[in-house]
Structure formats: structure tokens, C-alpha cells
């Protein structure tokens, strides 16, 4: 949410945030990065948990071309 807000403010020439603190951010709904594959089955927040969360947020649009850029800022 913080990353999306920063992008929205940039695009609308709004006030500039003085910083961001992204803790375990969900930035890429495609879930196909090397680290996503490396962390599969690692526990806490792994590839499966990430897929579940992106599906809950985006439904069938997850990983596709119709994802709004502010929903998946990567």
C-alpha cells in the first residue's frame, strides 16, 4: 500500500513522501522471481502464501495484463 501510494502521488504530482518502510511488501503479482522459487516451502511467507494473498486481492487477474499498476507496483 505504501509503494502504491508513493507511485500515485508521483503520478498526480502530489506531495512527496519523506520516505517509506516496506516490511514484507507484496509488489509483484506474477510471483515468478528467483527468490519466489527459492523461498518455496520456507515457511512464514513463502511462494504459496504469496500466491494466496495475490489471488485474494486480484482474483483471476493475478499475474495477467489487466492488473492495475497501483495494485502491483513492481
PDB file of N, CA, C, O and CB in Angstrom:
ATOM      1  N   UNK A   1       0.826  -1.187   0.000  1.00  0.00           N
ATOM      2  CA  UNK A   1       0.000   0.000   0.000  1.00  0.00           C
ATOM      3  C   UNK A   1       0.876   1.259   0.000  1.00  0.00           C
ATOM      4  O   UNK A   1       0.567   2.228  -0.694  1.00  0.00           O
ATOM      5  CB  UNK A   1      -0.943  -0.006   1.212  1.00  0.00           C
ATOM      6  N   UNK A   2       1.947   1.248   0.761  1.00  0.00           N
ATOM      7  CA  UNK A   2       2.835   2.420   0.812  1.00  0.00           C
ATOM      8  C   UNK A   2       3.494   2.667  -0.542  1.00  0.00           C
ATOM      9  O   UNK A   2       3.607   3.814  -0.976  1.00  0.00           O
ATOM     10  CB  UNK A   2       3.915   2.233   1.895  1.00  0.00           C
ATOM     11  N   UNK A   3       3.929   1.603  -1.210  1.00  0.00           N
ATOM     12  CA  UNK A   3       4.563   1.756  -2.521  1.00  0.00           C
ATOM     13  C   UNK A   3       3.560   2.280  -3.544  1.00  0.00           C
ATOM     14  O   UNK A   3       3.888   3.153  -4.347  1.00  0.00           O
ATOM     15  CB  UNK A   3       5.156   0.415  -2.995  1.00  0.00           C
ATOM     16  N   UNK A   4       2.344   1.750  -3.515  1.00  0.00           N
ATOM     17  CA  UNK A   4       1.311   2.198  -4.448  1.00  0.00           C
ATOM     18  C   UNK A   4       0.965   3.663  -4.211  1.00  0.00           C
ATOM     19  O   UNK A   4       0.793   4.423  -5.164  1.00  0.00           O
ATOM     20  CB  UNK A   4       0.054   1.329  -4.314  1.00  0.00           C
ATOM     21  N   UNK A   5       0.863   4.056  -2.959  1.00  0.00           N
ATOM     22  CA  UNK A   5       0.553   5.451  -2.645  1.00  0.00           C
ATOM     23  C   UNK A   5       1.669   6.380  -3.125  1.00  0.00           C
ATOM     24  O   UNK A   5       1.392   7.450  -3.667  1.00  0.00           O
ATOM     25  CB  UNK A   5       0.333   5.624  -1.133  1.00  0.00           C
ATOM     26  N   UNK A   6       2.906   5.986  -2.933  1.00  0.00           N
ATOM     27  CA  UNK A   6       4.027   6.807  -3.395  1.00  0.00           C
ATOM     28  C   UNK A   6       3.989   6.971  -4.913  1.00  0.00           C
ATOM     29  O   UNK A   6       4.255   8.060  -5.421  1.00  0.00           O
ATOM     30  CB  UNK A   6       5.367   6.183  -2.961  1.00  0.00           C
ATOM     31  N   UNK A   7       3.662   5.906  -5.640  1.00  0.00           N
ATOM     32  CA  UNK A   7       3.556   5.993  -7.097  1.00  0.00           C
ATOM     33  C   UNK A   7       2.392   6.889  -7.513  1.00  0.00           C
ATOM     34  O   UNK A   7       2.522   7.693  -8.436  1.00  0.00           O
ATOM     35  CB  UNK A   7       3.387   4.596  -7.702  1.00  0.00           C
ATOM     36  N   UNK A   8       1.268   6.749  -6.841  1.00  0.00           N
ATOM     37  CA  UNK A   8       0.103   7.574  -7.150  1.00  0.00           C
ATOM     38  C   UNK A   8       0.403   9.054  -6.912  1.00  0.00           C
ATOM     39  O   UNK A   8       0.065   9.899  -7.741  1.00  0.00           O
ATOM     40  CB  UNK A   8      -1.101   7.136  -6.305  1.00  0.00           C
ATOM     41  N   UNK A   9       1.031   9.362  -5.792  1.00  0.00           N
ATOM     42  CA  UNK A   9       1.393  10.753  -5.508  1.00  0.00           C
ATOM     43  C   UNK A   9       2.365  11.294  -6.548  1.00  0.00           C
ATOM     44  O   UNK A   9       2.252  12.445  -6.968  1.00  0.00           O
ATOM     45  CB  UNK A   9       2.007  10.869  -4.111  1.00  0.00           C
ATOM     46  N   UNK A  10       3.316  10.467  -6.963  1.00  0.00           N
ATOM     47  CA  UNK A  10       4.260  10.886  -8.004  1.00  0.00           C
ATOM     48  C   UNK A  10       3.525  11.192  -9.305  1.00  0.00           C
ATOM     49  O   UNK A  10       3.754  12.229  -9.928  1.00  0.00           O
ATOM     50  CB  UNK A  10       5.326   9.797  -8.240  1.00  0.00           C
ATOM     51  N   UNK A  11       2.643  10.284  -9.709  1.00  0.00           N
ATOM     52  CA  UNK A  11       1.952  10.439 -10.987  1.00  0.00           C
ATOM     53  C   UNK A  11       0.986  11.617 -10.999  1.00  0.00           C
ATOM     54  O   UNK A  11       0.757  12.226 -12.044  1.00  0.00           O
ATOM     55  CB  UNK A  11       1.206   9.177 -11.319  1.00  0.00           C
ATOM     56  N   UNK A  12       0.425  11.933  -9.848  1.00  0.00           N
ATOM     57  CA  UNK A  12      -0.532  13.044  -9.766  1.00  0.00           C
ATOM     58  C   UNK A  12       0.120  14.335  -9.279  1.00  0.00           C
ATOM     59  O   UNK A  12      -0.553  15.323  -8.987  1.00  0.00           O
ATOM     60  CB  UNK A  12      -1.683  12.675  -8.842  1.00  0.00           C
ATOM     61  N   UNK A  13       1.439  14.296  -9.199  1.00  0.00           N
ATOM     62  CA  UNK A  13       2.217  15.454  -8.746  1.00  0.00           C
ATOM     63  C   UNK A  13       1.750  15.946  -7.379  1.00  0.00           C
ATOM     64  O   UNK A  13       1.634  17.145  -7.126  1.00  0.00           O
ATOM     65  CB  UNK A  13       2.119  16.590  -9.767  1.00  0.00           C
ATOM     66  N   UNK A  14       1.489  14.972  -6.510  1.00  0.00           N
ATOM     67  CA  UNK A  14       1.059  15.280  -5.151  1.00  0.00           C
ATOM     68  C   UNK A  14       2.251  15.498  -4.241  1.00  0.00           C
ATOM     69  O   UNK A  14       3.389  15.560  -4.707  1.00  0.00           O
ATOM     70  CB  UNK A  14       0.179  14.166  -4.602  1.00  0.00           C
ATOM     71  N   UNK A  15       1.999  15.615  -2.952  1.00  0.00           N
ATOM     72  CA  UNK A  15       3.104  15.808  -2.008  1.00  0.00           C
ATOM     73  C   UNK A  15       4.037  14.601  -2.017  1.00  0.00           C
ATOM     74  O   UNK A  15       3.595  13.459  -2.142  1.00  0.00           O
ATOM     75  CB  UNK A  15       2.563  16.050  -0.585  1.00  0.00           C
ATOM     76  N   UNK A  16       5.316  14.868  -1.884  1.00  0.00           N
ATOM     77  CA  UNK A  16       6.308  13.791  -1.906  1.00  0.00           C
ATOM     78  C   UNK A  16       6.487  13.227  -0.507  1.00  0.00           C
ATOM     79  O   UNK A  16       6.753  13.976   0.433  1.00  0.00           O
ATOM     80  CB  UNK A  16       7.659  14.294  -2.461  1.00  0.00           C
ATOM     81  N   UNK A  17       6.344  11.913  -0.357  1.00  0.00           N
ATOM     82  CA  UNK A  17       6.598  11.322   0.964  1.00  0.00           C
ATOM     83  C   UNK A  17       8.071  11.480   1.331  1.00  0.00           C
ATOM     84  O   UNK A  17       8.938  11.453   0.458  1.00  0.00           O
ATOM     85  CB  UNK A  17       6.195   9.823   0.985  1.00  0.00           C
ATOM     86  N   UNK A  18       8.347  11.643   2.600  1.00  0.00           N
ATOM     87  CA  UNK A  18       9.742  11.796   3.026  1.00  0.00           C
ATOM     88  C   UNK A  18      10.448  10.443   3.071  1.00  0.00           C
ATOM     89  O   UNK A  18      11.674  10.393   3.172  1.00  0.00           O
ATOM     90  CB  UNK A  18       9.814  12.475   4.406  1.00  0.00           C
ATOM     91  N   UNK A  19       9.699   9.352   2.997  1.00  0.00           N
ATOM     92  CA  UNK A  19      10.313   8.027   2.980  1.00  0.00           C
ATOM     93  C   UNK A  19       9.258   6.944   3.030  1.00  0.00           C
ATOM     94  O   UNK A  19       8.064   7.219   3.148  1.00  0.00           O
ATOM     95  CB  UNK A  19      11.280   7.868   4.145  1.00  0.00           C
ATOM     96  N   UNK A  20       9.720   5.704   2.937  1.00  0.00           N
ATOM     97  CA  UNK A  20       8.844   4.538   3.020  1.00  0.00           C
ATOM     98  C   UNK A  20       9.550   3.466   3.829  1.00  0.00           C
ATOM     99  O   UNK A  20      10.779   3.384   3.836  1.00  0.00           O
ATOM    100  CB  UNK A  20       8.462   4.009   1.603  1.00  0.00           C
ATOM    101  N   UNK A  21       8.777   2.659   4.499  1.00  0.00           N
ATOM    102  CA  UNK A  21       9.319   1.487   5.183  1.00  0.00           C
ATOM    103  C   UNK A  21       8.475   0.306   4.737  1.00  0.00           C
ATOM    104  O   UNK A  21       7.368   0.102   5.233  1.00  0.00           O
ATOM    105  CB  UNK A  21       9.309   1.656   6.762  1.00  0.00           C
ATOM    106  N   UNK A  22       9.001  -0.469   3.802  1.00  0.00           N
ATOM    107  CA  UNK A  22       8.269  -1.595   3.231  1.00  0.00           C
ATOM    108  C   UNK A  22       8.706  -2.882   3.929  1.00  0.00           C
ATOM    109  O   UNK A  22       9.795  -3.397   3.676  1.00  0.00           O
ATOM    110  CB  UNK A  22       8.501  -1.691   1.693  1.00  0.00           C
ATOM    111  N   UNK A  23       7.854  -3.389   4.803  1.00  0.00           N
ATOM    112  CA  UNK A  23       8.134  -4.639   5.506  1.00  0.00           C
ATOM    113  C   UNK A  23       7.370  -5.762   4.823  1.00  0.00           C
ATOM    114  O   UNK A  23       6.139  -5.746   4.794  1.00  0.00           O
ATOM    115  CB  UNK A  23       7.748  -4.540   7.015  1.00  0.00           C
ATOM    116  N   UNK A  24       8.077  -6.723   4.281  1.00  0.00           N
ATOM    117  CA  UNK A  24       7.463  -7.847   3.558  1.00  0.00           C
ATOM    118  C   UNK A  24       6.459  -7.359   2.516  1.00  0.00           C
ATOM    119  O   UNK A  24       5.299  -7.769   2.533  1.00  0.00           O
ATOM    120  CB  UNK A  24       6.769  -8.801   4.543  1.00  0.00           C
ATOM    121  N   UNK A  25       6.897  -6.489   1.615  1.00  0.00           N
ATOM    122  CA  UNK A  25       5.936  -5.930   0.667  1.00  0.00           C
ATOM    123  C   UNK A  25       5.516  -6.939  -0.402  1.00  0.00           C
ATOM    124  O   UNK A  25       6.309  -7.780  -0.825  1.00  0.00           O
ATOM    125  CB  UNK A  25       6.523  -4.700   0.004  1.00  0.00           C
ATOM    126  N   UNK A  26       4.278  -6.843  -0.824  1.00  0.00           N
ATOM    127  CA  UNK A  26       3.782  -7.580  -1.982  1.00  0.00           C
ATOM    128  C   UNK A  26       3.836  -6.601  -3.147  1.00  0.00           C
ATOM    129  O   UNK A  26       2.996  -5.707  -3.249  1.00  0.00           O
ATOM    130  CB  UNK A  26       2.311  -8.156  -1.751  1.00  0.00           C
ATOM    131  N   UNK A  27       4.816  -6.766  -4.021  1.00  0.00           N
ATOM    132  CA  UNK A  27       4.998  -5.815  -5.111  1.00  0.00           C
ATOM    133  C   UNK A  27       4.755  -6.413  -6.487  1.00  0.00           C
ATOM    134  O   UNK A  27       4.399  -5.691  -7.418  1.00  0.00           O
ATOM    135  CB  UNK A  27       6.375  -5.250  -5.057  1.00  0.00           C
ATOM    136  N   UNK A  28       4.940  -7.718  -6.630  1.00  0.00           N
ATOM    137  CA  UNK A  28       4.884  -8.350  -7.947  1.00  0.00           C
ATOM    138  C   UNK A  28       3.905  -9.515  -7.926  1.00  0.00           C
ATOM    139  O   UNK A  28       4.193 -10.564  -7.349  1.00  0.00           O
ATOM    140  CB  UNK A  28       6.284  -8.831  -8.384  1.00  0.00           C
ATOM    141  N   UNK A  29       2.753  -9.332  -8.551  1.00  0.00           N
ATOM    142  CA  UNK A  29       1.710 -10.354  -8.545  1.00  0.00           C
ATOM    143  C   UNK A  29       2.035 -11.557  -9.421  1.00  0.00           C
ATOM    144  O   UNK A  29       1.345 -12.574  -9.353  1.00  0.00           O
ATOM    145  CB  UNK A  29       0.415  -9.751  -8.993  1.00  0.00           C
ATOM    146  N   UNK A  30       3.080 -11.456 -10.245  1.00  0.00           N
ATOM    147  CA  UNK A  30       3.438 -12.585 -11.112  1.00  0.00           C
ATOM    148  C   UNK A  30       4.086 -13.715 -10.326  1.00  0.00           C
ATOM    149  O   UNK A  30       4.015 -14.873 -10.736  1.00  0.00           O
ATOM    150  CB  UNK A  30       4.378 -12.124 -12.220  1.00  0.00           C
ATOM    151  N   UNK A  31       4.716 -13.392  -9.203  1.00  0.00           N
ATOM    152  CA  UNK A  31       5.270 -14.402  -8.294  1.00  0.00           C
ATOM    153  C   UNK A  31       6.225 -15.358  -9.003  1.00  0.00           C
ATOM    154  O   UNK A  31       6.242 -16.555  -8.714  1.00  0.00           O
ATOM    155  CB  UNK A  31       4.146 -15.193  -7.648  1.00  0.00           C
ATOM    156  N   UNK A  32       7.011 -14.830  -9.922  1.00  0.00           N
ATOM    157  CA  UNK A  32       7.885 -15.685 -10.724  1.00  0.00           C
ATOM    158  C   UNK A  32       9.342 -15.232 -10.660  1.00  0.00           C
ATOM    159  O   UNK A  32      10.099 -15.438 -11.609  1.00  0.00           O
ATOM    160  CB  UNK A  32       7.413 -15.703 -12.170  1.00  0.00           C
ATOM    161  N   UNK A  33       9.732 -14.624  -9.559  1.00  0.00           N
ATOM    162  CA  UNK A  33      11.114 -14.176  -9.393  1.00  0.00           C
ATOM    163  C   UNK A  33      11.975 -15.331  -8.890  1.00  0.00           C
ATOM    164  O   UNK A  33      11.441 -16.308  -8.365  1.00  0.00           O
ATOM    165  CB  UNK A  33      11.190 -12.976  -8.416  1.00  0.00           C
ATOM    166  N   UNK A  34      13.291 -15.240  -9.039  1.00  0.00           N
ATOM    167  CA  UNK A  34      14.152 -16.291  -8.487  1.00  0.00           C
ATOM    168  C   UNK A  34      13.940 -16.489  -6.986  1.00  0.00           C
ATOM    169  O   UNK A  34      13.933 -17.622  -6.506  1.00  0.00           O
ATOM    170  CB  UNK A  34      15.611 -15.961  -8.755  1.00  0.00           C
ATOM    171  N   UNK A  35      13.767 -15.398  -6.247  1.00  0.00           N
ATOM    172  CA  UNK A  35      13.585 -15.548  -4.801  1.00  0.00           C
ATOM    173  C   UNK A  35      12.250 -16.210  -4.471  1.00  0.00           C
ATOM    174  O   UNK A  35      12.157 -16.930  -3.477  1.00  0.00           O
ATOM    175  CB  UNK A  35      13.674 -14.186  -4.111  1.00  0.00           C
ATOM    176  N   UNK A  36      11.216 -15.984  -5.281  1.00  0.00           N
ATOM    177  CA  UNK A  36       9.931 -16.650  -5.042  1.00  0.00           C
ATOM    178  C   UNK A  36      10.094 -18.159  -5.149  1.00  0.00           C
ATOM    179  O   UNK A  36       9.503 -18.910  -4.372  1.00  0.00           O
ATOM    180  CB  UNK A  36       8.861 -16.154  -6.042  1.00  0.00           C
ATOM    181  N   UNK A  37      10.886 -18.597  -6.101  1.00  0.00           N
ATOM    182  CA  UNK A  37      11.126 -20.037  -6.255  1.00  0.00           C
ATOM    183  C   UNK A  37      12.054 -20.560  -5.157  1.00  0.00           C
ATOM    184  O   UNK A  37      11.865 -21.673  -4.666  1.00  0.00           O
ATOM    185  CB  UNK A  37      11.728 -20.335  -7.643  1.00  0.00           C
ATOM    186  N   UNK A  38      13.045 -19.772  -4.774  1.00  0.00           N
ATOM    187  CA  UNK A  38      13.975 -20.193  -3.716  1.00  0.00           C
ATOM    188  C   UNK A  38      13.279 -20.328  -2.376  1.00  0.00           C
ATOM    189  O   UNK A  38      13.648 -21.183  -1.570  1.00  0.00           O
ATOM    190  CB  UNK A  38      15.125 -19.202  -3.596  1.00  0.00           C
ATOM    191  N   UNK A  39      12.277 -19.497  -2.125  1.00  0.00           N
ATOM    192  CA  UNK A  39      11.612 -19.486  -0.827  1.00  0.00           C
ATOM    193  C   UNK A  39      10.396 -20.414  -0.769  1.00  0.00           C
ATOM    194  O   UNK A  39       9.692 -20.441   0.240  1.00  0.00           O
ATOM    195  CB  UNK A  39      11.189 -18.081  -0.488  1.00  0.00           C
ATOM    196  N   UNK A  40      10.146 -21.162  -1.820  1.00  0.00           N
ATOM    197  CA  UNK A  40       9.005 -22.086  -1.825  1.00  0.00           C
ATOM    198  C   UNK A  40       9.155 -23.083  -0.685  1.00  0.00           C
ATOM    199  O   UNK A  40      10.183 -23.750  -0.562  1.00  0.00           O
ATOM    200  CB  UNK A  40       8.893 -22.830  -3.189  1.00  0.00           C
ATOM    201  N   UNK A  41       8.134 -23.178   0.140  1.00  0.00           N
ATOM    202  CA  UNK A  41       8.138 -24.123   1.251  1.00  0.00           C
ATOM    203  C   UNK A  41       8.975 -23.701   2.438  1.00  0.00           C
ATOM    204  O   UNK A  41       9.214 -24.508   3.336  1.00  0.00           O
ATOM    205  CB  UNK A  41       8.615 -25.427   0.777  1.00  0.00           C
ATOM    206  N   UNK A  42       9.431 -22.451   2.468  1.00  0.00           N
ATOM    207  CA  UNK A  42      10.322 -21.997   3.541  1.00  0.00           C
ATOM    208  C   UNK A  42       9.577 -21.654   4.827  1.00  0.00           C
ATOM    209  O   UNK A  42      10.207 -21.411   5.856  1.00  0.00           O
ATOM    210  CB  UNK A  42      11.106 -20.791   3.080  1.00  0.00           C
ATOM    211  N   UNK A  43       8.267 -21.630   4.785  1.00  0.00           N
ATOM    212  CA  UNK A  43       7.506 -21.273   5.980  1.00  0.00           C
ATOM    213  C   UNK A  43       7.054 -19.832   5.923  1.00  0.00           C
ATOM    214  O   UNK A  43       6.877 -19.282   4.836  1.00  0.00           O
ATOM    215  CB  UNK A  43       8.333 -21.508   7.235  1.00  0.00           C
ATOM    216  N   UNK A  44       6.867 -19.223   7.051  1.00  0.00           N
ATOM    217  CA  UNK A  44       6.392 -17.845   7.222  1.00  0.00           C
ATOM    218  C   UNK A  44       5.656 -17.281   6.009  1.00  0.00           C
ATOM    219  O   UNK A  44       4.435 -17.413   5.919  1.00  0.00           O
ATOM    220  CB  UNK A  44       7.551 -16.959   7.540  1.00  0.00           C
ATOM    221  N   UNK A  45       6.355 -16.672   5.100  1.00  0.00           N
ATOM    222  CA  UNK A  45       5.723 -16.099   3.907  1.00  0.00           C
ATOM    223  C   UNK A  45       6.457 -16.634   2.696  1.00  0.00           C
ATOM    224  O   UNK A  45       7.448 -16.061   2.246  1.00  0.00           O
ATOM    225  CB  UNK A  45       5.744 -14.529   3.932  1.00  0.00           C
ATOM    226  N   UNK A  46       5.953 -17.744   2.176  1.00  0.00           N
ATOM    227  CA  UNK A  46       6.612 -18.373   1.030  1.00  0.00           C
ATOM    228  C   UNK A  46       5.804 -18.128  -0.242  1.00  0.00           C
ATOM    229  O   UNK A  46       4.848 -17.354  -0.250  1.00  0.00           O
ATOM    230  CB  UNK A  46       6.794 -19.890   1.269  1.00  0.00           C
ATOM    231  N   UNK A  47       6.204 -18.793  -1.293  1.00  0.00           N
ATOM    232  CA  UNK A  47       5.581 -18.603  -2.605  1.00  0.00           C
ATOM    233  C   UNK A  47       4.083 -18.919  -2.570  1.00  0.00           C
ATOM    234  O   UNK A  47       3.281 -18.203  -3.170  1.00  0.00           O
ATOM    235  CB  UNK A  47       6.276 -19.483  -3.649  1.00  0.00           C
ATOM    236  N   UNK A  48       3.712 -19.982  -1.873  1.00  0.00           N
ATOM    237  CA  UNK A  48       2.303 -20.367  -1.794  1.00  0.00           C
ATOM    238  C   UNK A  48       1.481 -19.304  -1.070  1.00  0.00           C
ATOM    239  O   UNK A  48       0.391 -18.950  -1.517  1.00  0.00           O
ATOM    240  CB  UNK A  48       2.158 -21.717  -1.084  1.00  0.00           C
ATOM    241  N   UNK A  49       1.998 -18.799   0.039  1.00  0.00           N
ATOM    242  CA  UNK A  49       1.293 -17.742   0.775  1.00  0.00           C
ATOM    243  C   UNK A  49       1.163 -16.487  -0.086  1.00  0.00           C
ATOM    244  O   UNK A  49       0.134 -15.812  -0.056  1.00  0.00           O
ATOM    245  CB  UNK A  49       2.032 -17.411   2.094  1.00  0.00           C
ATOM    246  N   UNK A  50       2.198 -16.182  -0.842  1.00  0.00           N
ATOM    247  CA  UNK A  50       2.173 -15.014  -1.718  1.00  0.00           C
ATOM    248  C   UNK A  50       1.115 -15.178  -2.810  1.00  0.00           C
ATOM    249  O   UNK A  50       0.374 -14.239  -3.101  1.00  0.00           O
ATOM    250  CB  UNK A  50       3.557 -14.786  -2.347  1.00  0.00           C
ATOM    251  N   UNK A  51       1.042 -16.366  -3.414  1.00  0.00           N
ATOM    252  CA  UNK A  51       0.023 -16.627  -4.432  1.00  0.00           C
ATOM    253  C   UNK A  51      -1.379 -16.502  -3.843  1.00  0.00           C
ATOM    254  O   UNK A  51      -2.270 -15.926  -4.467  1.00  0.00           O
ATOM    255  CB  UNK A  51       0.217 -18.024  -5.040  1.00  0.00           C
ATOM    256  N   UNK A  52      -1.567 -17.038  -2.653  1.00  0.00           N
ATOM    257  CA  UNK A  52      -2.867 -16.961  -1.989  1.00  0.00           C
ATOM    258  C   UNK A  52      -3.269 -15.509  -1.748  1.00  0.00           C
ATOM    259  O   UNK A  52      -4.411 -15.125  -1.999  1.00  0.00           O
ATOM    260  CB  UNK A  52      -2.838 -17.729  -0.661  1.00  0.00           C
ATOM    261  N   UNK A  53      -2.333 -14.713  -1.264  1.00  0.00           N
ATOM    262  CA  UNK A  53      -2.627 -13.307  -0.982  1.00  0.00           C
ATOM    263  C   UNK A  53      -2.933 -12.529  -2.260  1.00  0.00           C
ATOM    264  O   UNK A  53      -3.874 -11.736  -2.292  1.00  0.00           O
ATOM    265  CB  UNK A  53      -1.453 -12.659  -0.248  1.00  0.00           C
ATOM    266  N   UNK A  54      -2.145 -12.750  -3.310  1.00  0.00           N
ATOM    267  CA  UNK A  54      -2.398 -12.045  -4.568  1.00  0.00           C
ATOM    268  C   UNK A  54      -3.738 -12.463  -5.164  1.00  0.00           C
ATOM    269  O   UNK A  54      -4.452 -11.629  -5.721  1.00  0.00           O
ATOM    270  CB  UNK A  54      -1.267 -12.313  -5.571  1.00  0.00           C
ATOM    271  N   UNK A  55      -4.082 -13.732  -5.054  1.00  0.00           N
ATOM    272  CA  UNK A  55      -5.374 -14.194  -5.562  1.00  0.00           C
ATOM    273  C   UNK A  55      -6.516 -13.572  -4.768  1.00  0.00           C
ATOM    274  O   UNK A  55      -7.542 -13.210  -5.342  1.00  0.00           O
ATOM    275  CB  UNK A  55      -5.461 -15.730  -5.504  1.00  0.00           C
ATOM    276  N   UNK A  56      -6.349 -13.445  -3.455  1.00  0.00           N
ATOM    277  CA  UNK A  56      -7.375 -12.805  -2.630  1.00  0.00           C
ATOM    278  C   UNK A  56      -7.557 -11.342  -3.028  1.00  0.00           C
ATOM    279  O   UNK A  56      -8.676 -10.830  -3.012  1.00  0.00           O
ATOM    280  CB  UNK A  56      -7.007 -12.907  -1.140  1.00  0.00           C
ATOM    281  N   UNK A  57      -6.476 -10.677  -3.380  1.00  0.00           N
ATOM    282  CA  UNK A  57      -6.541  -9.265  -3.747  1.00  0.00           C
ATOM    283  C   UNK A  57      -7.046  -9.054  -5.173  1.00  0.00           C
ATOM    284  O   UNK A  57      -7.885  -8.188  -5.421  1.00  0.00           O
ATOM    285  CB  UNK A  57      -5.178  -8.631  -3.591  1.00  0.00           C
ATOM    286  N   UNK A  58      -6.526  -9.855  -6.109  1.00  0.00           N
ATOM    287  CA  UNK A  58      -6.781  -9.596  -7.528  1.00  0.00           C
ATOM    288  C   UNK A  58      -7.688 -10.612  -8.208  1.00  0.00           C
ATOM    289  O   UNK A  58      -8.155 -10.365  -9.320  1.00  0.00           O
ATOM    290  CB  UNK A  58      -5.493  -9.550  -8.254  1.00  0.00           C
ATOM    291  N   UNK A  59      -7.945 -11.738  -7.571  1.00  0.00           N
ATOM    292  CA  UNK A  59      -8.757 -12.778  -8.196  1.00  0.00           C
ATOM    293  C   UNK A  59      -8.078 -13.342  -9.431  1.00  0.00           C
ATOM    294  O   UNK A  59      -6.868 -13.567  -9.442  1.00  0.00           O
ATOM    295  CB  UNK A  59     -10.129 -12.233  -8.561  1.00  0.00           C
ATOM    296  N   UNK A  60      -8.862 -13.565 -10.458  1.00  0.00           N
ATOM    297  CA  UNK A  60      -8.348 -14.172 -11.692  1.00  0.00           C
ATOM    298  C   UNK A  60      -7.399 -13.256 -12.463  1.00  0.00           C
ATOM    299  O   UNK A  60      -6.701 -13.712 -13.368  1.00  0.00           O
ATOM    300  CB  UNK A  60      -9.501 -14.559 -12.587  1.00  0.00           C
ATOM    301  N   UNK A  61      -7.367 -11.988 -12.118  1.00  0.00           N
ATOM    302  CA  UNK A  61      -6.460 -11.059 -12.812  1.00  0.00           C
ATOM    303  C   UNK A  61      -5.008 -11.252 -12.396  1.00  0.00           C
ATOM    304  O   UNK A  61      -4.104 -10.754 -13.067  1.00  0.00           O
ATOM    305  CB  UNK A  61      -6.876  -9.618 -12.543  1.00  0.00           C
ATOM    306  N   UNK A  62      -4.767 -11.974 -11.291  1.00  0.00           N
ATOM    307  CA  UNK A  62      -3.405 -12.142 -10.766  1.00  0.00           C
ATOM    308  C   UNK A  62      -2.464 -12.643 -11.860  1.00  0.00           C
ATOM    309  O   UNK A  62      -2.739 -13.642 -12.524  1.00  0.00           O
ATOM    310  CB  UNK A  62      -3.401 -13.123  -9.572  1.00  0.00           C
ATOM    311  N   UNK A  63      -1.359 -11.938 -12.035  1.00  0.00           N
ATOM    312  CA  UNK A  63      -0.332 -12.343 -12.989  1.00  0.00           C
ATOM    313  C   UNK A  63      -0.639 -12.012 -14.434  1.00  0.00           C
ATOM    314  O   UNK A  63       0.165 -12.307 -15.318  1.00  0.00           O
ATOM    315  CB  UNK A  63      -0.108 -13.786 -12.875  1.00  0.00           C
ATOM    316  N   UNK A  64      -1.779 -11.409 -14.690  1.00  0.00           N
ATOM    317  CA  UNK A  64      -2.173 -11.117 -16.062  1.00  0.00           C
ATOM    318  C   UNK A  64      -1.962  -9.664 -16.436  1.00  0.00           C
ATOM    319  O   UNK A  64      -1.531  -8.853 -15.617  1.00  0.00           O
ATOM    320  CB  UNK A  64      -3.608 -11.481 -16.268  1.00  0.00           C
ATOM    321  N   UNK A  65      -2.272  -9.344 -17.690  1.00  0.00           N
ATOM    322  CA  UNK A  65      -2.040  -7.985 -18.183  1.00  0.00           C
ATOM    323  C   UNK A  65      -3.029  -6.948 -17.651  1.00  0.00           C
ATOM    324  O   UNK A  65      -2.772  -5.750 -17.770  1.00  0.00           O
ATOM    325  CB  UNK A  65      -2.090  -7.985 -19.674  1.00  0.00           C
ATOM    326  N   UNK A  66      -4.150  -7.373 -17.071  1.00  0.00           N
ATOM    327  CA  UNK A  66      -5.162  -6.428 -16.629  1.00  0.00           C
ATOM    328  C   UNK A  66      -5.020  -5.945 -15.201  1.00  0.00           C
ATOM    329  O   UNK A  66      -5.943  -5.338 -14.657  1.00  0.00           O
ATOM    330  CB  UNK A  66      -6.477  -7.031 -16.788  1.00  0.00           C
ATOM    331  N   UNK A  67      -3.878  -6.204 -14.587  1.00  0.00           N
ATOM    332  CA  UNK A  67      -3.677  -5.805 -13.194  1.00  0.00           C
ATOM    333  C   UNK A  67      -3.358  -4.310 -13.131  1.00  0.00           C
ATOM    334  O   UNK A  67      -2.437  -3.845 -13.801  1.00  0.00           O
ATOM    335  CB  UNK A  67      -2.536  -6.637 -12.537  1.00  0.00           C
ATOM    336  N   UNK A  68      -4.113  -3.560 -12.332  1.00  0.00           N
ATOM    337  CA  UNK A  68      -3.820  -2.128 -12.212  1.00  0.00           C
ATOM    338  C   UNK A  68      -2.404  -1.895 -11.661  1.00  0.00           C
ATOM    339  O   UNK A  68      -1.983  -2.594 -10.739  1.00  0.00           O
ATOM    340  CB  UNK A  68      -4.864  -1.446 -11.300  1.00  0.00           C
ATOM    341  N   UNK A  69      -1.676  -0.936 -12.206  1.00  0.00           N
ATOM    342  CA  UNK A  69      -0.291  -0.728 -11.777  1.00  0.00           C
ATOM    343  C   UNK A  69      -0.152  -0.338 -10.309  1.00  0.00           C
ATOM    344  O   UNK A  69       0.886  -0.597  -9.701  1.00  0.00           O
ATOM    345  CB  UNK A  69       0.340   0.329 -12.625  1.00  0.00           C
ATOM    346  N   UNK A  70      -1.170   0.275  -9.736  1.00  0.00           N
ATOM    347  CA  UNK A  70      -1.073   0.629  -8.320  1.00  0.00           C
ATOM    348  C   UNK A  70      -1.376  -0.561  -7.421  1.00  0.00           C
ATOM    349  O   UNK A  70      -1.037  -0.534  -6.237  1.00  0.00           O
ATOM    350  CB  UNK A  70      -2.023   1.774  -7.998  1.00  0.00           C
ATOM    351  N   UNK A  71      -2.006  -1.605  -7.952  1.00  0.00           N
ATOM    352  CA  UNK A  71      -2.274  -2.813  -7.161  1.00  0.00           C
ATOM    353  C   UNK A  71      -1.024  -3.677  -7.057  1.00  0.00           C
ATOM    354  O   UNK A  71      -0.784  -4.311  -6.030  1.00  0.00           O
ATOM    355  CB  UNK A  71      -3.427  -3.624  -7.780  1.00  0.00           C
ATOM    356  N   UNK A  72      -0.231  -3.701  -8.124  1.00  0.00           N
ATOM    357  CA  UNK A  72       1.007  -4.490  -8.152  1.00  0.00           C
ATOM    358  C   UNK A  72       2.105  -3.601  -8.716  1.00  0.00           C
ATOM    359  O   UNK A  72       2.363  -3.631  -9.919  1.00  0.00           O
ATOM    360  CB  UNK A  72       0.843  -5.809  -9.010  1.00  0.00           C
ATOM    361  N   UNK A  73       2.756  -2.808  -7.869  1.00  0.00           N
ATOM    362  CA  UNK A  73       3.657  -1.770  -8.364  1.00  0.00           C
ATOM    363  C   UNK A  73       4.980  -2.231  -8.973  1.00  0.00           C
ATOM    364  O   UNK A  73       5.725  -1.396  -9.486  1.00  0.00           O
ATOM    365  CB  UNK A  73       3.955  -0.871  -7.275  1.00  0.00           C
ATOM    366  N   UNK A  74       5.296  -3.505  -8.937  1.00  0.00           N
ATOM    367  CA  UNK A  74       6.598  -3.937  -9.486  1.00  0.00           C
ATOM    368  C   UNK A  74       6.619  -3.875 -10.996  1.00  0.00           C
ATOM    369  O   UNK A  74       7.633  -4.202 -11.613  1.00  0.00           O
ATOM    370  CB  UNK A  74       6.927  -5.354  -9.033  1.00  0.00           C
TER     371      UNK A  74
END
